[in-house]
Amino acid sequence: MYMQTVLCISSTAYGNDSKKFKGDIRSPGIPSRVIHMRKLPDDINEAEVISLGLSFGKVTNLLMLKGKNQAFVEMNTEDAAQAMVSYYASVTPVIRNHPIFLQYSNHQELKTDNSPNQVRAQAALQAVNVLQTGGMPMAGVDASAGMSGASPVLRVIVENLFYPVTLDVLHQIFSKFGAVLKIITFTKNNQFQALLQYSDGLTAQHTKLSLDGQNIYNACCTLRINFSKLTSLNVKYNNDKSRDYTRPDLPTGDSHPSIDHQAMAAAFGPPGIISANPYAGAHAFPPLAPPLTLDMVSNSCCSLPILNLCEGVYGDVMRVKILFNKKENALIQMSDGTQAQLAMSHLNGQRLHGTALRVTLSKHTNVQLPREGLEDQGLTKDYSNSPLHRFKKPGSKNYSNIFPPSATLHLSNIPPSVVEDDLKMLFASSGAMVKAFKFFQKDRKMALVQMDSVEEAIESLIKFHNHDLGENHHLRVSFSKSTI
C-alpha cells in the first residue's frame, strides 16, 4: 500500500452522513500531486476512477467519497498531475453521461486508513499496477477488482467518418492503453466498425473511459465504444481487415474476415446499444494528433518528385528533405497531422520501382531548412508557398476524393486542346501500359486512365501530377475508386 506521512485524511471521517466535509476549496492554479474529482456517478467504482489517471502516470493512492460523489487521486509526480488537469480542462471526461470535474487538491499527499472502503481501493490500485507491469497479484488480491466482469473485447463504431480510418490507425490509437491482441474491422449499417481485443477487462475499461466519445481528427471520426459480449475473437486472416497480433503465421486470405452470425449477434446485442453522449466529441484528444512529418524509405529511389505521391493525393507538402548519407530516405513535411496520417496509412507498403515503400510518422515535427549561407546540395526543398496546394481550406471537398492507390487514375484540369491520344501517349511515354481511357461525359476537363497495375499507376502519378499541358494548365492526377 502507498502510505504517506504528511497529511492524514480518514475515509471514515468523510462518511455518507458527515456534515463536516465541505469540499476541497482551493485556487485551481496551484499544482499538487493530489487531484480532487467531483460529480462522479453514484455507481462509479475504484477501477473507473483510477483509469482516468493512467494515461498520465502512475496512480499511487486513492480515496473514494462515494456518499459525496467525489474522490481524491494521488499521482506519482506533480508533472503527471499537471498533465492530467491540463488535458481534462479541455476535454471533459464523461462516465455514463456524467461529466466529471477535476481540480488540484489543497492536499499535497494522501494518508489513508484501513477501513473496508480503503482496503478495496488499495486492492484496485495493486491490481492496476500488476496488470501494467505484468506481475502476479499479491495473495488475497483480486486482479479484476472493481471491474464488474468487463469484457476484454471492445466494440468500436466510428461516426462522422470524414477521413479514412484503417485497421493500422485503430491499432496505433488503442495500443497507447495496452497491448492489442486482435482486431476485426468491417462495415455494418453503412458504418465503419471494429471488434478489438485486449488481454484483460481492466485495460479494456481504461481504454473505453479514455476514448469513448473522442475524435480521431478534429471535429470528425468520433469513436463510440462499448463492451462486446464476446470474450475472445477468432481471427482467421492477417490482412487489412483483420489481424491477430499473437499469430503472425496466419494467411492473408482474401481481405474479408469471417465471423459467424451468432458471434455477431452476441457482439452487438440489440440495435442502438450506444447512446449519444452530449458532452463528448467536442475535441480531438492529444494522443491521436499525429506528427506533421513522414519518414519515407524506398530502396530504389527517393528523389524530390516523390512529393507528388503525397501532394497529388493526400495533402499539401510543405518541405522535403533527402538525407545526405541515406539518399533512399526522405523526410516529407505535410501541412497538418491529418494529412501525414492519411499519407502514411495509404502509402506504407505500396510498391514503387519493384520495392516496397516504408512510410512512418517521423519523430521530427518539421523539416529544418539549411542555415543561411550553407549549401545542402539541393537536398532540401521548401514548397510552403506553392500555388499548387489543394487542401488549404479546412474541410476542402478534395478530401472527399481521397482513395487508396489503385490502377485507375483520375485526371483533371485538362485543357480543351488536349485529346485522348495526347494523354494516352503521355502516360505510355514512361514505358507503362495504358489499358483503358475515358473522358468524363459531362465534363471533358476530367478523365480516367487505367494502367496495367497499381505499381504502374503510382509511378505514373509521381511522374505526371502537375505536368504542364500548356495553356496554363497543370495536370492533376489522383487515384480513383472507379474502373473503366
C-alpha positions as CSV (number, residue, x, y, z in Angstrom):
1,M,0.0,0.0,0.0
2,Y,1.0,3.6,-0.6
3,M,1.0,5.2,2.9
4,Q,2.1,8.8,3.2
5,T,3.1,10.6,6.5
6,V,2.5,14.3,5.8
7,L,-1.3,14.5,5.8
8,C,-3.9,12.4,7.4
9,I,-7.3,12.1,5.7
10,S,-9.6,9.5,7.1
11,S,-12.1,8.0,4.8
12,T,-14.4,7.2,7.8
13,A,-14.5,10.9,8.7
14,Y,-15.9,11.5,5.2
15,G,-18.7,9.0,5.5
16,N,-22.1,9.4,3.9
17,D,-23.6,11.2,6.9
18,S,-20.7,13.5,7.5
19,K,-21.8,17.2,7.9
20,K,-18.2,18.4,8.2
21,F,-16.9,17.8,4.7
22,K,-17.3,21.0,2.6
23,G,-15.3,20.0,-0.4
24,D,-11.8,20.9,-1.4
25,I,-11.7,24.7,-1.6
26,R,-8.5,25.7,-3.5
27,S,-7.2,28.0,-6.1
28,P,-7.2,25.8,-9.2
29,G,-3.8,27.3,-10.3
30,I,-1.7,25.8,-7.6
31,P,-0.3,22.4,-8.6
32,S,-0.4,19.3,-6.4
33,R,0.1,15.6,-6.9
34,V,-3.4,15.1,-5.5
35,I,-6.4,15.7,-7.7
36,H,-9.9,16.3,-6.5
37,M,-12.7,14.8,-8.6
38,R,-16.3,15.9,-8.3
39,K,-19.8,14.9,-9.6
40,L,-18.9,11.3,-10.0
41,P,-21.8,8.8,-10.9
42,D,-23.4,7.1,-7.9
43,D,-22.4,3.7,-9.1
44,I,-18.7,4.5,-10.0
45,N,-16.1,2.0,-9.0
46,E,-12.5,2.3,-8.0
47,A,-11.1,1.0,-11.3
48,E,-13.0,3.7,-13.2
49,V,-11.6,6.5,-11.1
50,I,-8.0,5.0,-11.4
51,S,-8.5,4.7,-15.2
52,L,-8.9,8.5,-15.5
53,G,-5.3,9.0,-14.4
54,L,-3.5,6.0,-16.1
55,S,-2.7,7.8,-19.3
56,F,-0.7,10.4,-17.5
57,G,1.4,8.4,-15.0
58,K,1.2,6.0,-12.0
59,V,-1.7,6.4,-9.6
60,T,-0.2,5.9,-6.2
61,N,-3.1,6.4,-3.9
62,L,-6.9,6.8,-3.9
63,L,-9.6,8.0,-1.6
64,M,-13.2,7.4,-2.6
65,L,-16.0,9.5,-1.1
66,K,-19.0,7.8,-2.7
67,G,-21.5,9.4,-0.5
68,K,-20.3,12.8,-1.8
69,N,-19.8,11.6,-5.4
70,Q,-16.2,12.7,-5.0
71,A,-12.7,11.1,-5.0
72,F,-9.1,12.1,-4.4
73,V,-6.4,10.6,-6.7
74,E,-2.7,10.9,-5.9
75,M,-0.3,10.7,-8.9
76,N,3.3,9.6,-8.6
77,T,4.7,13.0,-9.8
78,E,3.4,16.6,-9.9
79,D,4.2,16.7,-13.6
80,A,1.7,13.7,-14.1
81,A,-0.9,15.6,-12.1
82,Q,-0.4,18.8,-14.1
83,A,-0.7,16.9,-17.4
84,M,-3.9,15.3,-16.2
85,V,-5.5,18.5,-15.1
86,S,-4.4,20.4,-18.2
87,Y,-5.8,17.7,-20.5
88,Y,-9.1,17.3,-18.8
89,A,-9.5,21.1,-18.7
90,S,-10.1,21.0,-22.5
91,V,-11.6,17.5,-22.8
92,T,-14.2,16.9,-20.1
93,P,-14.1,13.2,-19.0
94,V,-17.5,11.5,-19.2
95,I,-18.6,8.4,-17.4
96,R,-22.1,7.1,-18.1
97,N,-23.2,10.5,-19.4
98,H,-21.9,12.2,-16.2
99,P,-19.3,15.0,-17.0
100,I,-16.5,14.7,-14.3
101,F,-14.9,17.8,-12.9
102,L,-11.2,17.9,-11.7
103,Q,-9.0,20.4,-9.9
104,Y,-5.9,20.3,-7.8
105,S,-6.5,19.4,-4.2
106,N,-5.2,21.5,-1.4
107,H,-3.6,18.3,0.0
108,Q,-0.1,17.6,-1.3
109,E,-0.3,13.9,-0.3
110,L,-2.8,11.3,0.9
111,K,-2.6,9.2,4.0
112,T,-5.4,6.6,4.2
113,D,-6.6,4.2,6.8
114,N,-7.5,0.5,6.8
115,S,-11.3,0.9,6.6
116,P,-13.1,-1.6,4.3
117,N,-13.6,1.0,1.7
118,Q,-9.9,1.9,1.6
119,V,-8.8,-1.8,1.5
120,R,-10.9,-2.2,-1.6
121,A,-9.3,1.0,-3.1
122,Q,-5.8,-0.3,-2.4
123,A,-6.7,-3.7,-3.9
124,A,-7.8,-2.0,-7.1
125,L,-4.6,0.1,-7.2
126,Q,-2.5,-3.0,-6.7
127,A,-4.4,-4.9,-9.4
128,V,-3.8,-2.0,-11.9
129,N,0.0,-2.0,-11.0
130,V,0.1,-5.8,-11.5
131,L,-1.6,-5.6,-14.9
132,Q,0.6,-2.7,-16.0
133,T,3.9,-4.4,-15.0
134,G,2.8,-7.9,-16.0
135,G,3.5,-9.3,-12.5
136,M,1.5,-11.6,-10.2
137,P,-1.1,-10.2,-7.7
138,M,-0.4,-10.5,-4.0
139,A,-2.2,-13.2,-2.1
140,G,-5.8,-12.3,-1.4
141,V,-5.9,-9.5,-4.1
142,D,-8.4,-10.0,-6.9
143,A,-6.7,-8.7,-10.1
144,S,-10.1,-7.8,-11.5
145,A,-11.1,-5.7,-8.5
146,G,-13.7,-3.1,-9.5
147,M,-14.0,-4.4,-13.0
148,S,-17.6,-5.8,-12.7
149,G,-16.8,-8.5,-15.2
150,A,-15.9,-6.2,-18.1
151,S,-15.2,-8.0,-21.3
152,P,-11.6,-7.6,-22.8
153,V,-13.3,-7.2,-26.2
154,L,-14.5,-3.7,-27.2
155,R,-17.0,-2.8,-29.9
156,V,-15.9,0.3,-31.8
157,I,-18.0,2.4,-34.1
158,V,-16.5,5.4,-36.0
159,E,-19.1,8.1,-36.6
160,N,-18.8,11.1,-38.9
161,L,-16.2,9.4,-41.0
162,F,-14.8,12.4,-42.8
163,Y,-11.3,10.9,-43.2
164,P,-10.4,7.2,-43.8
165,V,-9.8,5.1,-40.7
166,T,-7.8,1.9,-41.2
167,L,-7.0,-1.1,-39.1
168,D,-3.5,0.3,-38.6
169,V,-4.8,3.6,-37.4
170,L,-7.0,1.9,-34.8
171,H,-4.0,-0.2,-33.7
172,Q,-1.9,2.9,-33.3
173,I,-4.6,4.6,-31.2
174,F,-5.7,1.7,-29.0
175,S,-2.1,0.5,-28.4
176,K,-1.5,3.5,-26.3
177,F,-3.5,1.9,-23.5
178,G,-2.2,-1.6,-23.7
179,A,-1.2,-4.5,-26.0
180,V,-3.9,-5.0,-28.6
181,L,-4.2,-8.8,-29.3
182,K,-6.7,-8.9,-32.2
183,I,-8.8,-6.6,-34.4
184,I,-11.6,-7.3,-36.9
185,T,-12.9,-4.4,-39.0
186,F,-16.0,-4.3,-41.2
187,T,-18.9,-2.1,-42.4
188,K,-22.3,-2.6,-40.8
189,N,-25.4,-0.4,-41.4
190,N,-23.1,1.9,-43.5
191,Q,-20.9,2.5,-40.5
192,F,-17.2,1.6,-40.1
193,Q,-16.9,-0.7,-37.1
194,A,-14.4,-2.9,-35.3
195,L,-14.1,-5.5,-32.7
196,L,-10.9,-5.1,-30.7
197,Q,-9.4,-7.5,-28.0
198,Y,-7.1,-6.7,-25.1
199,S,-5.7,-9.3,-22.7
200,D,-7.9,-8.3,-19.8
201,G,-11.0,-6.4,-18.9
202,L,-9.2,-3.7,-16.9
203,T,-7.3,-2.5,-19.9
204,A,-10.5,-2.5,-22.0
205,Q,-12.3,-0.5,-19.4
206,H,-9.5,2.0,-19.1
207,T,-9.5,2.4,-22.9
208,K,-13.2,2.8,-23.1
209,L,-13.2,5.5,-20.4
210,S,-10.4,7.4,-22.1
211,L,-11.6,7.1,-25.8
212,D,-15.3,6.8,-25.8
213,G,-16.8,10.0,-27.5
214,Q,-13.4,11.3,-28.5
215,N,-12.4,12.4,-32.1
216,I,-9.6,10.8,-34.0
217,Y,-9.3,14.0,-36.0
218,N,-10.5,17.5,-35.3
219,A,-14.3,17.6,-35.2
220,C,-14.7,14.2,-37.0
221,C,-14.2,10.4,-36.9
222,T,-15.8,10.2,-33.5
223,L,-15.3,6.9,-31.5
224,R,-18.3,5.2,-29.9
225,I,-17.1,2.4,-27.7
226,N,-18.9,-0.3,-25.7
227,F,-18.1,-3.7,-24.3
228,S,-18.8,-6.7,-26.5
229,K,-20.5,-9.8,-25.1
230,L,-17.7,-11.8,-26.7
231,T,-14.7,-12.6,-24.5
232,S,-12.4,-13.6,-27.4
233,L,-12.1,-13.0,-31.1
234,N,-11.5,-15.7,-33.7
235,V,-9.3,-14.1,-36.4
236,K,-8.7,-16.3,-39.5
237,Y,-6.6,-13.9,-41.6
238,N,-3.9,-11.2,-41.2
239,N,-4.7,-8.5,-43.7
240,D,-6.0,-5.0,-44.0
241,K,-9.4,-6.0,-42.5
242,S,-8.4,-8.3,-39.6
243,R,-5.3,-9.0,-37.6
244,D,-4.2,-11.4,-34.8
245,Y,-1.0,-9.9,-33.4
246,T,-0.3,-13.1,-31.4
247,R,-0.4,-15.2,-34.7
248,P,1.9,-13.7,-37.3
249,D,1.8,-17.0,-39.2
250,L,-1.8,-16.6,-40.3
251,P,-2.5,-16.4,-44.0
252,T,-3.6,-13.2,-45.7
253,G,-6.8,-14.7,-47.1
254,D,-9.0,-12.6,-49.3
255,S,-9.2,-9.5,-47.1
256,H,-12.7,-10.5,-46.0
257,P,-12.5,-11.7,-42.4
258,S,-15.1,-14.3,-41.4
259,I,-17.2,-14.1,-38.3
260,D,-20.3,-16.1,-37.9
261,H,-23.7,-14.6,-37.4
262,Q,-24.1,-16.0,-33.9
263,A,-20.9,-14.3,-32.8
264,M,-22.1,-11.0,-34.5
265,A,-25.4,-11.1,-32.6
266,A,-23.5,-11.8,-29.3
267,A,-21.1,-9.0,-30.0
268,F,-23.6,-6.3,-30.9
269,G,-26.8,-7.1,-29.0
270,P,-29.8,-5.0,-29.8
271,P,-29.7,-2.0,-32.2
272,G,-28.9,1.3,-30.7
273,I,-26.8,0.0,-27.8
274,I,-24.6,3.0,-27.8
275,S,-26.4,6.2,-26.9
276,A,-25.4,9.7,-28.0
277,N,-23.2,11.5,-25.5
278,P,-23.9,15.3,-25.4
279,Y,-20.7,16.0,-23.5
280,A,-18.2,14.1,-25.7
281,G,-16.7,14.6,-29.0
282,A,-16.1,18.3,-28.8
283,H,-12.3,18.0,-29.0
284,A,-9.8,15.7,-30.7
285,F,-7.7,14.1,-28.0
286,P,-3.9,14.8,-27.9
287,P,-2.6,11.2,-28.0
288,L,-4.0,10.9,-31.6
289,A,-2.6,14.1,-33.0
290,P,0.0,12.7,-35.5
291,P,3.3,14.5,-36.3
292,L,3.4,16.6,-39.4
293,T,6.4,14.8,-40.9
294,L,6.7,11.5,-42.7
295,D,9.8,9.3,-42.8
296,M,9.7,7.7,-46.3
297,V,12.1,4.9,-47.3
298,S,12.5,3.4,-50.8
299,N,15.4,1.1,-51.6
300,S,15.1,2.0,-55.3
301,C,14.8,5.8,-55.4
302,C,13.8,8.7,-53.3
303,S,14.1,11.8,-55.5
304,L,12.2,15.0,-54.9
305,P,9.4,14.3,-57.4
306,I,8.2,11.7,-54.9
307,L,6.4,14.5,-53.2
308,N,3.8,14.2,-56.0
309,L,2.8,10.9,-54.4
310,C,1.8,12.7,-51.2
311,E,0.7,16.1,-52.6
312,G,-1.3,14.9,-55.5
313,V,-3.4,12.6,-53.4
314,Y,-3.2,13.1,-49.6
315,G,-2.4,16.7,-48.7
316,D,-0.1,19.7,-49.2
317,V,3.6,19.1,-49.0
318,M,5.4,22.0,-47.1
319,R,9.0,20.7,-47.2
320,V,11.0,17.7,-48.4
321,K,14.5,16.7,-47.3
322,I,16.5,13.8,-48.7
323,L,19.0,12.5,-46.1
324,F,22.7,13.2,-47.1
325,N,24.1,9.9,-46.1
326,K,20.9,7.8,-46.9
327,K,19.6,9.1,-50.1
328,E,16.9,6.4,-50.2
329,N,15.4,8.1,-47.1
330,A,13.4,11.3,-47.2
331,L,11.5,13.4,-44.7
332,I,8.3,14.9,-46.0
333,Q,6.5,17.6,-44.0
334,M,2.8,17.9,-44.6
335,S,0.7,20.9,-43.7
336,D,-1.0,19.2,-40.9
337,G,-1.1,15.9,-38.9
338,T,-4.2,14.6,-40.6
339,Q,-2.6,14.7,-44.0
340,A,0.5,13.0,-42.7
341,Q,-1.6,10.2,-41.2
342,L,-3.6,9.8,-44.5
343,A,-0.4,9.6,-46.5
344,M,1.2,7.0,-44.1
345,S,-1.9,4.8,-43.9
346,H,-2.4,4.6,-47.7
347,L,1.2,4.5,-48.9
348,N,3.1,2.4,-46.4
349,G,3.9,-1.0,-48.0
350,Q,3.0,0.1,-51.6
351,R,5.5,-1.0,-54.3
352,L,7.5,1.6,-56.2
353,H,10.0,0.6,-58.9
354,G,10.0,-3.0,-57.7
355,T,10.5,-2.4,-53.9
356,A,8.1,-1.6,-51.1
357,L,7.8,1.9,-49.7
358,R,8.2,2.2,-45.9
359,V,6.3,5.3,-44.6
360,T,6.2,6.1,-40.9
361,L,5.4,9.1,-38.8
362,S,8.7,10.8,-38.1
363,K,10.0,11.8,-34.6
364,H,10.8,15.2,-36.2
365,T,7.9,17.7,-36.1
366,N,9.2,19.6,-39.1
367,V,11.9,19.7,-41.7
368,Q,14.6,22.2,-41.0
369,L,15.8,24.4,-43.8
370,P,19.6,24.7,-44.2
371,R,21.1,27.6,-42.4
372,E,21.7,30.7,-44.5
373,G,24.9,30.5,-46.4
374,L,25.1,26.7,-46.1
375,E,24.7,24.5,-49.2
376,D,23.0,21.2,-48.8
377,Q,23.4,20.1,-52.4
378,G,19.8,20.8,-53.2
379,L,18.6,18.0,-50.9
380,T,16.1,20.2,-49.0
381,K,13.2,22.0,-50.8
382,D,10.6,24.4,-49.4
383,Y,7.1,24.2,-51.0
384,S,5.2,26.2,-48.4
385,N,4.3,28.9,-50.9
386,S,3.5,26.6,-53.8
387,P,0.4,27.7,-55.8
388,L,-0.4,24.0,-56.4
389,H,-1.6,23.3,-52.9
390,R,-5.2,21.8,-53.0
391,F,-6.0,21.3,-49.3
392,K,-5.6,24.8,-47.9
393,K,-9.2,25.2,-47.0
394,P,-10.3,23.3,-43.9
395,G,-12.9,20.6,-44.9
396,S,-11.9,21.0,-48.5
397,K,-14.0,19.0,-50.9
398,N,-10.7,17.5,-52.2
399,Y,-10.7,15.4,-49.0
400,S,-13.8,13.6,-50.3
401,N,-11.8,12.4,-53.3
402,I,-9.1,10.7,-51.3
403,F,-8.7,7.0,-52.1
404,P,-6.1,4.2,-51.6
405,P,-3.7,3.6,-54.5
406,S,-5.4,1.9,-57.4
407,A,-4.7,1.0,-61.1
408,T,-7.2,3.7,-62.3
409,L,-6.1,7.3,-62.1
410,H,-8.4,10.4,-62.1
411,L,-7.2,13.2,-64.3
412,S,-8.4,16.8,-64.1
413,N,-7.6,20.3,-65.3
414,I,-7.3,19.1,-68.9
415,P,-7.3,22.0,-71.5
416,P,-9.7,21.8,-74.4
417,S,-6.9,21.4,-77.0
418,V,-5.6,18.1,-75.4
419,V,-7.3,15.0,-76.9
420,E,-7.4,11.3,-75.8
421,D,-4.4,10.3,-77.9
422,D,-2.2,13.1,-76.4
423,L,-2.9,11.8,-72.8
424,K,-2.5,8.1,-73.7
425,M,0.8,8.9,-75.4
426,L,1.9,10.9,-72.3
427,F,1.2,8.1,-69.9
428,A,2.8,5.5,-72.2
429,S,6.0,7.6,-72.6
430,S,7.4,6.3,-69.4
431,G,7.1,2.7,-70.6
432,A,3.9,2.0,-68.7
433,M,0.9,0.2,-70.4
434,V,-2.3,2.2,-70.7
435,K,-5.2,-0.4,-70.6
436,A,-8.1,2.0,-71.0
437,F,-9.0,5.7,-71.2
438,K,-12.3,7.6,-70.9
439,F,-13.2,11.3,-70.7
440,F,-16.0,12.3,-68.4
441,Q,-19.2,12.6,-70.4
442,K,-20.4,15.8,-68.8
443,D,-17.0,17.4,-68.1
444,R,-14.2,17.0,-70.6
445,K,-11.7,18.6,-68.2
446,M,-11.6,15.3,-66.4
447,A,-10.8,11.7,-67.5
448,L,-10.0,8.3,-66.2
449,V,-6.9,6.4,-67.3
450,Q,-6.4,2.7,-66.3
451,M,-2.8,1.4,-66.0
452,D,-1.7,-2.2,-66.1
453,S,-1.1,-2.4,-62.3
454,V,-1.3,-0.3,-59.1
455,E,2.5,0.0,-59.1
456,E,2.5,1.5,-62.7
457,A,-0.3,3.8,-61.6
458,I,1.8,5.0,-58.6
459,E,4.8,5.6,-60.8
460,S,2.7,7.5,-63.4
461,L,1.1,9.7,-60.7
462,I,4.6,10.6,-59.4
463,K,5.8,11.4,-63.0
464,F,2.8,13.3,-64.4
465,H,1.0,15.0,-61.5
466,N,1.4,18.8,-62.1
467,H,2.7,18.1,-65.6
468,D,2.4,21.2,-67.7
469,L,-0.1,20.6,-70.5
470,G,0.2,24.1,-71.9
471,E,-2.3,27.0,-71.8
472,N,-1.5,27.5,-68.1
473,H,-3.0,24.1,-67.3
474,H,-1.1,21.7,-64.9
475,L,-2.5,18.2,-64.9
476,R,-4.0,17.0,-61.6
477,V,-3.6,13.3,-61.0
478,S,-5.1,11.3,-58.2
479,F,-6.2,7.7,-57.5
480,S,-9.8,6.8,-58.5
481,K,-12.3,4.4,-56.8
482,S,-13.8,3.7,-60.3
483,T,-12.7,1.4,-63.0
484,I,-13.2,1.8,-66.8
